């Protein structure tokens, strides 16, 4: 692993180990509501602080974009920016459900270079480096060989924080369901995307995500031989928040199935 990747892994494990320990005393956490169905706890904030401290010690001049801390520092001439979700799946975590993750990505000059998704409950570490492939612990990852939607397992997430695109999403859900695949909604987009890279899911789509939800997972899919785009097939997923990923053929089938049901007001 490169020194940058080593730092990302160290930070992800530090946050994940903290979340595991804190998960044994959830009743002590202070929980706040940031918006409709959108919660933050002491655990989120402390996990992010630990990640940021590790990155700052190694690379004090790098910019950081975190879910809880927002943008920190300016992107300098080297163009390095870390994109962090210290606890993706907060609602699951606060209810003792074992589906949450730590997501850390490094973007250099607007190009994703490193992606790490850590599932502390299963001790599963997904790591991708641009041009060097993706791994789960010590195993090389490859997206599945699924070639069509019929019989595929597809991950998704509901637009639960904002109902702005709920009608469009509901129509896409119905269309994908009718294509004969199994749909799973687990509650951590970062982990869902990592599962596409691992071949556990054959595809994934969701509307209304944030960069920290998807950055690491997007690189994992690409380095595992899959395809990931925005919901109209372009390269603006990090800007629009609408993402589709999967094997080459499943990705295209998802796009073809979803596109007719997108509202005109959905970001292109």
C-alpha positions in Angstrom: 0.0 0.0 0.0 1.1 3.5 -0.6 1.8 5.9 2.3 -1.5 7.7 1.6 -3.4 4.4 1.6 -1.8 3.4 4.8 -3.0 6.6 6.5 -6.5 6.0 5.2 -6.6 2.5 6.5 -5.2 3.5 9.9 -7.8 6.2 10.2 -10.7 3.9 9.2 -9.6 1.3 11.6 -9.2 3.8 14.5 -12.7 5.1 13.8 -14.2 1.7 13.4 -12.6 0.3 16.6 -14.0 3.3 18.5 -17.5 2.7 17.1 -17.4 -0.9 18.1 -16.5 0.0 21.7 -19.0 2.8 21.9 -21.7 0.5 20.5 -21.7 -1.4 23.8 -23.0 1.7 25.6 -25.4 3.3 23.1 -27.7 4.4 25.9 -25.1 7.0 27.0 -24.8 8.8 23.6 -26.2 12.2 23.0 -28.3 12.2 19.8 -29.4 15.2 17.8 -31.6 15.6 14.8 -29.9 17.4 11.9 -33.0 17.2 9.7 -35.9 14.8 8.9 -34.8 11.3 9.6 -31.2 12.5 9.8 -29.4 12.0 13.1 -26.0 12.7 14.5 -24.5 11.4 17.8 -21.4 11.9 19.9 -20.1 8.7 18.2 -20.3 10.3 14.7 -18.4 13.4 15.8 -15.7 11.6 17.8 -15.1 9.1 15.0 -14.6 11.9 12.6 -12.3 13.7 15.0 -10.1 10.6 15.2 -10.0 10.3 11.4 -9.1 14.0 11.0 -6.4 13.9 13.6 -4.6 11.0 11.9 -4.8 12.7 8.5 -3.8 16.1 9.8 -0.7 14.6 11.6 0.5 13.0 8.3 -0.7 15.6 5.8 -1.4 18.9 7.5 -1.9 20.8 4.2 -4.5 18.5 2.8 -8.1 19.7 2.6 -10.9 17.6 4.2 -14.6 17.3 3.5 -16.4 15.5 6.3 -20.0 14.8 6.9 -20.0 16.3 10.4 -17.1 18.8 10.2 -17.9 20.1 6.7 -15.1 21.6 4.6 -11.8 22.1 6.4 -8.8 23.8 4.7 -8.4 24.9 1.1 -7.4 22.6 -1.7 -3.8 23.6 -2.4 -1.8 23.3 -5.6 -1.4 19.5 -5.0 -5.2 19.3 -5.2 -5.6 16.7 -2.4 -8.9 16.5 -0.6 -10.0 13.7 1.8 -13.8 12.9 1.8 -14.9 11.3 5.0 -18.1 9.7 6.4 -17.1 8.6 9.9 -20.4 6.6 10.4 -22.4 5.7 7.3 -25.5 4.1 8.6 -26.0 6.1 11.8 -29.7 5.1 12.3 -28.7 1.4 12.1 -25.8 2.0 14.5 -28.0 3.8 17.1 -30.5 0.9 17.0 -27.9 -1.8 17.4 -28.3 -3.0 13.8 -24.9 -4.4 12.5 -24.9 -2.6 9.1 -22.8 0.5 9.2 -19.4 1.5 8.0 -16.5 4.1 7.9 -15.9 5.6 4.5 -12.7 7.5 3.6 -11.7 8.6 0.1 -8.8 10.7 -1.2 -9.4 12.9 -4.3 -6.5 14.6 -6.0 -7.3 17.2 -8.6 -10.9 16.0 -8.8 -9.9 12.4 -9.5 -10.5 9.7 -6.9 -7.2 8.0 -6.0 -8.0 6.0 -2.8 -11.1 4.5 -1.4 -11.5 2.7 2.0 -14.7 1.3 3.4 -14.4 -0.4 6.8 -17.1 -2.6 8.3 -15.9 -2.9 12.0 -18.6 -5.4 13.0 -17.3 -8.0 10.5 -13.7 -6.7 10.4 -14.0 -6.3 6.7 -11.7 -3.7 5.1 -12.4 -2.8 1.5 -9.5 -0.9 -0.1 -9.0 0.5 -3.6 -6.2 2.4 -5.2 -6.6 3.9 -8.6 -5.0 1.7 -11.2 -4.1 -1.0 -8.6 -7.3 -2.8 -8.1 -9.5 -3.4 -5.1 -9.2 -5.8 -2.2 -11.2 -7.1 0.7 -8.7 -7.8 3.5 -6.2 -9.9 1.6 -8.4 -11.0 -1.3 -8.6 -9.3 -4.7 -12.1 -8.1 -5.6 -13.9 -8.6 -8.8 -17.5 -7.5 -9.6 -19.9 -10.3 -10.3 -20.4 -11.9 -13.7 -24.1 -11.1 -13.7 -25.2 -10.0 -17.2 -28.9 -9.1 -16.8 -31.3 -7.7 -14.2 -33.4 -10.9 -14.1 -31.9 -12.9 -11.2 -29.6 -10.1 -10.1 -29.4 -8.8 -6.5 -29.6 -5.0 -6.5 -28.9 -2.7 -3.6 -30.7 0.6 -3.1 -31.5 3.3 -0.6 -34.6 5.3 -0.1 -34.5 9.2 -0.3 -35.5 9.3 3.4 -33.9 12.7 4.3 -35.8 14.6 1.6 -39.0 13.7 -0.1 -38.2 16.0 -3.1 -37.5 13.0 -5.4 -39.6 10.4 -3.6 -42.1 10.1 -6.5 -39.3 9.6 -9.1 -37.6 7.1 -6.8 -40.8 5.1 -6.2 -41.3 4.8 -10.0 -37.7 3.6 -10.5 -38.2 1.1 -7.6 -41.3 -0.4 -9.2 -39.6 -0.6 -12.6 -36.5 -2.3 -11.3 -38.6 -4.7 -9.2 -40.6 -5.7 -12.2 -37.4 -6.6 -14.0 -37.2 -9.8 -12.0 -34.3 -9.0 -9.6 -34.1 -9.1 -5.8 -33.8 -5.7 -4.2 -32.1 -5.1 -0.9 -32.1 -1.9 1.2 -29.7 -2.2 4.1 -29.0 1.4 5.2 -25.3 2.2 4.4 -24.6 3.3 0.9 -20.9 3.1 1.3 -21.2 -0.5 2.3 -23.7 -1.2 -0.5 -21.2 0.1 -3.1 -18.4 -2.0 -1.5 -20.7 -5.0 -1.9 -21.0 -4.3 -5.6 -17.2 -4.3 -5.8 -17.1 -7.6 -3.9 -19.7 -9.3 -6.2 -22.2 -9.7 -3.3 -24.5 -7.2 -5.1 -24.8 -7.1 -8.8 -25.8 -3.4 -8.9 -26.9 -0.4 -6.9 -28.8 2.8 -7.4 -29.8 5.7 -5.1 -30.9 9.3 -5.3 -29.9 12.2 -3.1 -26.6 11.0 -1.7 -23.7 13.2 -0.6 -20.0 12.9 -1.8 -18.9 11.3 1.5 -21.6 8.6 1.1 -20.3 7.4 -2.3 -16.7 8.5 -3.0 -14.9 5.5 -1.6 -17.4 3.0 -2.9 -17.4 4.4 -6.4 -13.6 3.8 -6.7 -14.0 0.4 -5.2 -16.5 -0.6 -8.0 -14.3 0.8 -10.8 -11.2 -0.9 -9.5 -13.1 -4.2 -9.2 -14.1 -4.1 -12.9 -17.5 -2.6 -12.5 -19.1 0.6 -13.8 -20.5 3.6 -11.8 -22.0 6.8 -13.1 -24.7 9.3 -12.3 -28.2 8.2 -12.9 -28.2 9.5 -16.5 -25.0 7.7 -17.4 -22.6 10.6 -17.0 -19.8 11.4 -14.6 -21.6 13.9 -12.3 -22.7 11.5 -9.5 -20.5 13.3 -6.9 -22.3 16.6 -7.9 -25.8 15.4 -8.3 -25.9 12.8 -5.6 -27.7 10.3 -7.9 -25.7 7.2 -8.6 -25.9 3.9 -10.5 -23.3 1.1 -10.2 -22.8 -2.5 -11.2 -21.3 -4.9 -13.6 -21.0 -3.6 -17.1 -24.3 -5.1 -18.3 -26.2 -4.8 -15.1 -25.3 -1.1 -14.9 -26.5 -0.5 -18.4 -29.7 -2.4 -17.8 -30.3 -0.4 -14.6 -29.9 2.9 -16.5 -32.2 1.7 -19.3 -34.8 0.7 -16.7 -34.6 3.8 -14.6 -34.3 6.6 -17.2 -37.9 6.6 -18.4 -39.1 7.3 -14.8 -36.9 10.2 -13.9 -38.6 13.5 -13.4 -37.4 16.5 -15.5 -36.5 18.3 -12.3 -34.0 15.6 -11.2 -30.4 17.0 -11.5 -28.8 15.9 -14.7 
